[in-house]
């Protein structure tokens, strides 16, 4: 899941070098944290959070085969 979030985020931002994605596993739960430059925060979140919601939906759909619960946090 880390790679998927990283690819999506790097495609959205102006500073792809500053995108950092960390992944923490706890049993069947996975927490993915996305760190971007402050100037790119709006591009990752989108208007009314639409891009962030779409990113979470894609990651959730990709994790259905693994039967894991994935949370994506934008920091």
N, CA, C and O atoms as a Tinker XYZ file with bonds, in Angstrom:
   300  protein
     1  N      0.816000   -1.195000    0.000000    73     2
     2  CA     0.000000    0.000000    0.000000    64     1     3
     3  C      0.863000    1.263000    0.000000    63     2     4     5
     4  O      0.477000    2.292000   -0.555000    81     3
     5  N      2.021000    1.169000    0.624000    73     3     6
     6  CA     2.916000    2.319000    0.699000    64     5     7
     7  C      3.282000    2.810000   -0.702000    63     6     8     9
     8  O      3.274000    4.012000   -0.964000    81     7
     9  N      3.598000    1.890000   -1.585000    73     7    10
    10  CA     4.002000    2.255000   -2.937000    64     9    11
    11  C      2.856000    2.918000   -3.701000    63    10    12    13
    12  O      3.075000    3.872000   -4.448000    81    11
    13  N      1.650000    2.419000   -3.515000    73    11    14
    14  CA     0.480000    2.972000   -4.197000    64    13    15
    15  C      0.238000    4.415000   -3.776000    63    14    16    17
    16  O      0.024000    5.282000   -4.624000    81    15
    17  N      0.269000    4.676000   -2.485000    73    15    18
    18  CA     0.068000    6.038000   -1.976000    64    17    19
    19  C      1.177000    6.959000   -2.473000    63    18    20    21
    20  O      0.926000    8.112000   -2.822000    81    19
    21  N      2.392000    6.450000   -2.501000    73    19    22
    22  CA     3.531000    7.257000   -2.950000    64    21    23
    23  C      3.396000    7.642000   -4.425000    63    22    24    25
    24  O      3.654000    8.790000   -4.786000    81    23
    25  N      2.999000    6.709000   -5.270000    73    23    26
    26  CA     2.836000    6.992000   -6.697000    64    25    27
    27  C      1.738000    8.025000   -6.922000    63    26    28    29
    28  O      1.908000    8.958000   -7.708000    81    27
    29  N      0.620000    7.860000   -6.238000    73    27    30
    30  CA    -0.489000    8.808000   -6.390000    64    29    31
    31  C     -0.079000   10.200000   -5.923000    63    30    32    33
    32  O     -0.339000   11.188000   -6.610000    81    31
    33  N      0.558000   10.282000   -4.763000    73    31    34
    34  CA     0.944000   11.579000   -4.204000    64    33    35
    35  C      1.972000   12.282000   -5.075000    63    34    36    37
    36  O      1.872000   13.489000   -5.295000    81    35
    37  N      2.952000   11.550000   -5.572000    73    35    38
    38  CA     3.986000   12.176000   -6.399000    64    37    39
    39  C      3.421000   12.709000   -7.705000    63    38    40    41
    40  O      3.948000   13.673000   -8.260000    81    39
    41  N      2.359000   12.097000   -8.201000    73    39    42
    42  CA     1.721000   12.579000   -9.425000    64    41    43
    43  C      0.942000   13.867000   -9.182000    63    42    44    45
    44  O      0.711000   14.626000  -10.123000    81    43
    45  N      0.539000   14.126000   -7.961000    73    43    46
    46  CA    -0.291000   15.289000   -7.648000    64    45    47
    47  C      0.498000   16.546000   -7.286000    63    46    48    49
    48  O      0.049000   17.657000   -7.568000    81    47
    49  N      1.656000   16.387000   -6.673000    73    47    50
    50  CA     2.353000   17.530000   -6.071000    64    49    51
    51  C      3.361000   18.169000   -7.026000    63    50    52    53
    52  O      3.736000   17.584000   -8.042000    81    51
    53  N      3.793000   19.394000   -6.672000    73    51    54
    54  CA     4.824000   20.099000   -7.424000    64    53    55
    55  C      6.223000   19.693000   -6.985000    63    54    56    57
    56  O      7.170000   19.780000   -7.766000    81    55
    57  N      6.358000   19.250000   -5.734000    73    55    58
    58  CA     7.656000   18.855000   -5.185000    64    57    59
    59  C      7.646000   17.355000   -4.853000    63    58    60    61
    60  O      7.515000   16.993000   -3.684000    81    59
    61  N      7.782000   16.483000   -5.852000    73    59    62
    62  CA     7.712000   15.043000   -5.574000    64    61    63
    63  C      8.870000   14.524000   -4.727000    63    62    64    65
    64  O      8.777000   13.442000   -4.149000    81    63
    65  N      9.964000   15.288000   -4.650000    73    63    66
    66  CA    11.104000   14.860000   -3.834000    64    65    67
    67  C     10.794000   14.943000   -2.343000    63    66    68    69
    68  O     11.443000   14.276000   -1.537000    81    67
    69  N      9.817000   15.750000   -1.976000    73    67    70
    70  CA     9.493000   15.938000   -0.564000    64    69    71
    71  C      8.368000   15.017000   -0.078000    63    70    72    73
    72  O      7.921000   15.141000    1.062000    81    71
    73  N      7.918000   14.111000   -0.916000    73    71    74
    74  CA     6.875000   13.164000   -0.524000    64    73    75
    75  C      7.516000   12.020000    0.254000    63    74    76    77
    76  O      8.424000   11.351000   -0.239000    81    75
    77  N      7.033000   11.807000    1.474000    73    75    78
    78  CA     7.523000   10.714000    2.316000    64    77    79
    79  C      6.323000    9.912000    2.790000    63    78    80    81
    80  O      5.366000   10.464000    3.334000    81    79
    81  N      6.385000    8.603000    2.578000    73    79    82
    82  CA     5.290000    7.730000    2.984000    64    81    83
    83  C      5.848000    6.694000    3.951000    63    82    84    85
    84  O      6.834000    6.021000    3.651000    81    83
    85  N      5.209000    6.570000    5.120000    73    83    86
    86  CA     5.601000    5.555000    6.088000    64    85    87
    87  C      4.434000    4.612000    6.304000    63    86    88    89
    88  O      3.273000    4.997000    6.167000    81    87
    89  N      4.754000    3.380000    6.640000    73    87    90
    90  CA     3.727000    2.358000    6.818000    64    89    91
    91  C      3.970000    1.638000    8.133000    63    90    92    93
    92  O      5.082000    1.184000    8.405000    81    91
    93  N      2.931000    1.536000    8.946000    73    91    94
    94  CA     3.016000    0.845000   10.233000    64    93    95
    95  C      1.982000   -0.276000   10.244000    63    94    96    97
    96  O      0.795000   -0.037000   10.024000    81    95
    97  N      2.435000   -1.488000   10.500000    73    95    98
    98  CA     1.528000   -2.637000   10.507000    64    97    99
    99  C      1.263000   -3.081000   11.931000    63    98   100   101
   100  O      2.160000   -3.110000   12.774000    81    99
   101  N      0.016000   -3.425000   12.176000    73    99   102
   102  CA    -0.390000   -3.932000   13.485000    64   101   103
   103  C     -1.422000   -5.025000   13.238000    63   102   104   105
   104  O     -2.624000   -4.762000   13.225000    81   103
   105  N     -0.952000   -6.241000   13.044000    73   103   106
   106  CA    -1.869000   -7.335000   12.736000    64   105   107
   107  C     -2.467000   -7.151000   11.358000    63   106   108   109
   108  O     -1.740000   -7.082000   10.366000    81   107
   109  N     -3.792000   -7.070000   11.287000    73   107   110
   110  CA    -4.478000   -6.852000   10.011000    64   109   111
   111  C     -4.716000   -5.382000    9.723000    63   110   112   113
   112  O     -5.287000   -5.039000    8.688000    81   111
   113  N     -4.292000   -4.516000   10.615000    73   111   114
   114  CA    -4.441000   -3.071000   10.418000    64   113   115
   115  C     -3.136000   -2.476000    9.911000    63   114   116   117
   116  O     -2.060000   -2.792000   10.419000    81   115
   117  N     -3.235000   -1.624000    8.919000    73   115   118
   118  CA    -2.077000   -0.937000    8.363000    64   117   119
   119  C     -2.372000    0.556000    8.384000    63   118   120   121
   120  O     -3.433000    0.997000    7.940000    81   119
   121  N     -1.428000    1.325000    8.901000    73   119   122
   122  CA    -1.571000    2.776000    8.929000    64   121   123
   123  C     -0.515000    3.372000    8.010000    63   122   124   125
   124  O      0.683000    3.190000    8.226000    81   123
   125  N     -0.965000    4.081000    6.989000    73   123   126
   126  CA    -0.071000    4.715000    6.027000    64   125   127
   127  C     -0.110000    6.208000    6.289000    63   126   128   129
   128  O     -1.177000    6.823000    6.277000    81   127
   129  N      1.071000    6.794000    6.528000    73   127   130
   130  CA     1.174000    8.230000    6.786000    64   129   131
   131  C      1.852000    8.894000    5.602000    63   130   132   133
   132  O      2.927000    8.471000    5.175000    81   131
   133  N      1.225000    9.930000    5.075000    73   131   134
   134  CA     1.735000   10.663000    3.916000    64   133   135
   135  C      2.189000   12.040000    4.364000    63   134   136   137
   136  O      1.400000   12.817000    4.899000    81   135
   137  N      3.459000   12.340000    4.145000    73   135   138
   138  CA     4.022000   13.647000    4.470000    64   137   139
   139  C      4.365000   14.344000    3.168000    63   138   140   141
   140  O      5.087000   13.789000    2.341000    81   139
   141  N      3.856000   15.559000    2.973000    73   139   142
   142  CA     4.162000   16.360000    1.784000    64   141   143
   143  C      4.617000   17.744000    2.220000    63   142   144   145
   144  O      4.483000   18.114000    3.386000    81   143
   145  N      5.154000   18.501000    1.277000    73   143   146
   146  CA     5.567000   19.878000    1.558000    64   145   147
   147  C      4.334000   20.710000    1.904000    63   146   148   149
   148  O      3.253000   20.463000    1.370000    81   147
   149  N      4.485000   21.688000    2.790000    73   147   150
   150  CA     3.330000   22.513000    3.163000    64   149   151
   151  C      2.648000   23.183000    1.968000    63   150   152   153
   152  O      1.432000   23.371000    1.975000    81   151
   153  N      3.414000   23.538000    0.955000    73   151   154
   154  CA     2.832000   24.180000   -0.228000    64   153   155
   155  C      1.976000   23.215000   -1.046000    63   154   156   157
   156  O      1.090000   23.648000   -1.783000    81   155
   157  N      2.230000   21.927000   -0.922000    73   155   158
   158  CA     1.500000   20.912000   -1.689000    64   157   159
   159  C      0.326000   20.305000   -0.934000    63   158   160   161
   160  O     -0.390000   19.463000   -1.476000    81   159
   161  N      0.124000   20.716000    0.289000    73   159   162
   162  CA    -0.927000   20.122000    1.115000    64   161   163
   163  C     -2.308000   20.269000    0.472000    63   162   164   165
   164  O     -3.099000   19.326000    0.488000    81   163
   165  N     -2.597000   21.413000   -0.079000    73   163   166
   166  CA    -3.897000   21.649000   -0.706000    64   165   167
   167  C     -4.122000   20.779000   -1.926000    63   166   168   169
   168  O     -5.253000   20.380000   -2.203000    81   167
   169  N     -3.068000   20.481000   -2.653000    73   167   170
   170  CA    -3.199000   19.647000   -3.841000    64   169   171
   171  C     -3.489000   18.202000   -3.484000    63   170   172   173
   172  O     -4.186000   17.509000   -4.225000    81   171
   173  N     -2.966000   17.744000   -2.367000    73   171   174
   174  CA    -3.189000   16.366000   -1.943000    64   173   175
   175  C     -4.571000   16.217000   -1.313000    63   174   176   177
   176  O     -5.217000   15.182000   -1.478000    81   175
   177  N     -5.025000   17.230000   -0.602000    73   175   178
   178  CA    -6.342000   17.166000    0.044000    64   177   179
   179  C     -7.446000   17.472000   -0.949000    63   178   180   181
   180  O     -8.462000   16.778000   -0.976000    81   179
   181  N     -7.266000   18.492000   -1.756000    73   179   182
   182  CA    -8.269000   18.844000   -2.762000    64   181   183
   183  C     -9.407000   19.650000   -2.174000    63   182   184   185
   184  O     -9.497000   19.844000   -0.962000    81   183
   185  N    -10.273000   20.116000   -3.059000    73   183   186
   186  CA   -11.419000   20.912000   -2.646000    64   185   187
   187  C    -12.374000   20.040000   -1.852000    63   186   188   189
   188  O    -12.823000   18.995000   -2.323000    81   187
   189  N    -12.677000   20.484000   -0.642000    73   187   190
   190  CA   -13.568000   19.773000    0.273000    64   189   191
   191  C    -13.107000   18.342000    0.531000    63   190   192   193
   192  O    -13.922000   17.479000    0.859000    81   191
   193  N    -11.796000   18.082000    0.385000    73   191   194
   194  CA   -11.242000   16.769000    0.697000    64   193   195
   195  C    -11.517000   15.692000   -0.339000    63   194   196   197
   196  O    -11.388000   14.503000   -0.049000    81   195
   197  N    -11.892000   16.094000   -1.532000    73   195   198
   198  CA   -12.274000   15.107000   -2.553000    64   197   199
   199  C    -11.112000   14.244000   -3.016000    63   198   200   201
   200  O    -11.281000   13.040000   -3.208000    81   199
   201  N     -9.932000   14.837000   -3.199000    73   199   202
   202  CA    -8.787000   14.055000   -3.660000    64   201   203
   203  C     -8.326000   13.101000   -2.562000    63   202   204   205
   204  O     -7.992000   11.950000   -2.842000    81   203
   205  N     -8.305000   13.569000   -1.323000    73   203   206
   206  CA    -7.926000   12.707000   -0.209000    64   205   207
   207  C     -8.904000   11.540000   -0.074000    63   206   208   209
   208  O     -8.492000   10.405000    0.165000    81   207
   209  N    -10.174000   11.815000   -0.225000    73   207   210
   210  CA   -11.193000   10.758000   -0.140000    64   209   211
   211  C    -11.023000    9.752000   -1.276000    63   210   212   213
   212  O    -11.146000    8.545000   -1.067000    81   211
   213  N    -10.740000   10.256000   -2.483000    73   211   214
   214  CA   -10.536000    9.360000   -3.624000    64   213   215
   215  C     -9.300000    8.489000   -3.418000    63   214   216   217
   216  O     -9.310000    7.305000   -3.756000    81   215
   217  N     -8.242000    9.068000   -2.865000    73   215   218
   218  CA    -7.025000    8.301000   -2.596000    64   217   219
   219  C     -7.299000    7.197000   -1.582000    63   218   220   221
   220  O     -6.836000    6.067000   -1.743000    81   219
   221  N     -8.045000    7.524000   -0.549000    73   219   222
   222  CA    -8.389000    6.522000    0.462000    64   221   223
   223  C     -9.262000    5.416000   -0.127000    63   222   224   225
   224  O     -9.116000    4.250000    0.240000    81   223
   225  N    -10.163000    5.771000   -1.034000    73   223   226
   226  CA   -11.025000    4.787000   -1.676000    64   225   227
   227  C    -10.214000    3.825000   -2.531000    63   226   228   229
   228  O    -10.460000    2.620000   -2.508000    81   227
   229  N     -9.253000    4.341000   -3.283000    73   227   230
   230  CA    -8.408000    3.489000   -4.123000    64   229   231
   231  C     -7.575000    2.542000   -3.272000    63   230   232   233
   232  O     -7.452000    1.360000   -3.592000    81   231
   233  N     -7.005000    3.055000   -2.195000    73   231   234
   234  CA    -6.190000    2.222000   -1.317000    64   233   235
   235  C     -7.050000    1.157000   -0.640000    63   234   236   237
   236  O     -6.627000    0.009000   -0.503000    81   235
   237  N     -8.247000    1.533000   -0.221000    73   235   238
   238  CA    -9.155000    0.571000    0.401000    64   237   239
   239  C     -9.529000   -0.538000   -0.578000    63   238   240   241
   240  O     -9.575000   -1.710000   -0.204000    81   239
   241  N     -9.795000   -0.168000   -1.832000    73   239   242
   242  CA   -10.131000   -1.167000   -2.841000    64   241   243
   243  C     -8.950000   -2.094000   -3.112000    63   242   244   245
   244  O     -9.138000   -3.293000   -3.316000    81   243
   245  N     -7.755000   -1.554000   -3.117000    73   243   246
   246  CA    -6.567000   -2.376000   -3.356000    64   245   247
   247  C     -6.286000   -3.324000   -2.198000    63   246   248   249
   248  O     -5.676000   -4.375000   -2.392000    81   247
   249  N     -6.724000   -2.964000   -0.997000    73   247   250
   250  CA    -6.442000   -3.804000    0.175000    64   249   251
   251  C     -7.491000   -4.891000    0.391000    63   250   252   253
   252  O     -7.325000   -5.730000    1.276000    81   251
   253  N     -8.555000   -4.895000   -0.389000    73   251   254
   254  CA    -9.595000   -5.903000   -0.200000    64   253   255
   255  C     -9.085000   -7.323000   -0.439000    63   254   256   257
   256  O     -9.541000   -8.257000    0.221000    81   255
   257  N     -8.159000   -7.497000   -1.358000    73   255   258
   258  CA    -7.612000   -8.821000   -1.635000    64   257   259
   259  C     -6.786000   -9.354000   -0.484000    63   258   260   261
   260  O     -6.729000  -10.566000   -0.276000    81   259
   261  N     -6.142000   -8.469000    0.272000    73   259   262
   262  CA    -5.315000   -8.865000    1.409000    64   261   263
   263  C     -6.123000   -9.050000    2.686000    63   262   264   265
   264  O     -5.624000   -9.587000    3.674000    81   263
   265  N     -7.377000   -8.600000    2.659000    73   263   266
   266  CA    -8.250000   -8.624000    3.841000    64   265   267
   267  C     -7.621000   -7.873000    5.008000    63   266   268   269
   268  O     -7.671000   -8.319000    6.155000    81   267
   269  N     -7.030000   -6.724000    4.693000    73   267   270
   270  CA    -6.469000   -5.859000    5.719000    64   269   271
   271  C     -7.217000   -4.540000    5.721000    63   270   272   273
   272  O     -7.817000   -4.154000    4.718000    81   271
   273  N     -7.179000   -3.855000    6.848000    73   271   274
   274  CA    -7.793000   -2.533000    6.966000    64   273   275
   275  C     -6.682000   -1.499000    6.879000    63   274   276   277
   276  O     -5.737000   -1.518000    7.668000    81   275
   277  N     -6.805000   -0.599000    5.915000    73   275   278
   278  CA    -5.770000    0.408000    5.683000    64   277   279
   279  C     -6.331000    1.786000    5.972000    63   278   280   281
   280  O     -7.391000    2.155000    5.468000    81   279
   281  N     -5.606000    2.549000    6.793000    73   279   282
   282  CA    -5.943000    3.935000    7.089000    64   281   283
   283  C     -4.872000    4.815000    6.472000    63   282   284   285
   284  O     -3.683000    4.560000    6.662000    81   283
   285  N     -5.266000    5.839000    5.740000    73   283   286
   286  CA    -4.329000    6.783000    5.136000    64   285   287
   287  C     -4.475000    8.112000    5.860000    63   286   288   289
   288  O     -5.552000    8.708000    5.875000    81   287
   289  N     -3.383000    8.568000    6.460000    73   287   290
   290  CA    -3.346000    9.851000    7.159000    64   289   291
   291  C     -2.437000   10.799000    6.405000    63   290   292   293
   292  O     -1.312000   10.443000    6.054000    81   291
   293  N     -2.919000   11.996000    6.157000    73   291   294
   294  CA    -2.117000   13.021000    5.497000    64   293   295
   295  C     -1.625000   13.976000    6.557000    63   294   296   297
   296  O     -2.411000   14.618000    7.254000    81   295
   297  N     -0.308000   14.060000    6.670000    73   295   298
   298  CA     0.306000   14.860000    7.745000    64   297   299
   299  C      1.124000   15.970000    7.120000    63   298   300
   300  O      1.731000   16.768000    7.835000    81   299
